[in-house]
């Protein structure tokens, strides 16, 4: 993995020509787990946890490995991947705040679902109706993650 290569690739796709300013132009657009190993902008291969970043100034896109996004860009992709793995293993587990915010931003959940989930996320004892609604939202989230994998 080459930090130098990653910074050059991001700067080349940015409006700013220095790293400190350029990395602030980027937001986490999507995350996905690749079916086949891919290569990060830094040159690292193989990677399966990928993040599509979007430049908010020029609308450029860059696909970067989760580790580089976390280490060099400081975006919460690793926390979203943790939630995906947890909920995939057990649909009764909770998403985390980062994955829930990502789902709202992407319109995978509506404001009511977001507010409901945020209220019950840390609770240990839920009513049967709350459990059912939470699992429906988890399924919605996982459907959208899988849909991204197949595109």
C-alpha positions, 0 to 999 in steps of 0.5 A, spaced: 500 500 500 502 506 498 500 512 501 503 517 496 500 513 491 493 514 494 494 521 495 496 523 488 490 519 485 485 523 490 489 530 489 488 528 481 481 527 482 480 533 486 479 541 485 484 542 490 492 541 489 494 539 496 492 533 500 489 537 506 484 541 502 483 535 497 481 530 502 476 535 505 472 535 498 470 527 499 464 524 502 462 517 503 458 515 497 457 508 497 460 502 500 460 495 498 463 488 498 466 486 492 464 479 489 471 478 486 477 481 489 479 489 487 485 493 487 485 500 491 487 506 488 493 505 493 495 499 489 493 494 494 490 488 492 486 484 494 481 488 497 473 486 498 471 492 502 470 498 498 468 505 498 465 509 493 467 516 495 464 522 491 467 529 491 462 534 493 465 540 489 466 536 482 462 530 483 468 526 481 468 518 484 473 514 486 473 507 489 478 506 495 479 500 500 475 501 506 482 501 510 485 507 506 478 510 507 479 509 514 486 511 515 487 516 510 481 520 509 477 519 516 471 517 514 466 512 518 466 506 512 469 501 517 463 502 522 458 501 517 462 494 515 462 492 522 454 493 522 453 489 516 457 483 518 454 484 525 447 484 522 448 479 517 450 474 522 444 475 526 438 479 524 436 481 531 443 485 532 443 493 531 445 497 526 450 503 529 449 510 528 454 511 522 450 505 518 443 508 520 445 515 518 448 512 511 441 509 510 437 515 511 442 519 507 441 514 501 434 514 502 434 507 504 430 508 510 425 514 511 425 519 517 420 515 521 424 509 521 431 513 522 428 516 529 424 509 531 431 506 530 435 511 533 430 511 539 431 503 540 438 502 538 441 501 545 435 498 548 436 491 551 428 489 552 424 491 546 416 489 545 415 484 539 412 489 535 419 493 536 423 487 534 419 486 528 420 493 526 427 493 527 428 487 523 424 489 517 429 495 517 435 491 518 433 487 512 431 493 508 439 496 509 442 489 507 437 489 501 440 495 499 447 493 501 446 487 496 443 491 491 450 495 490 454 488 490 450 486 484 451 493 480 
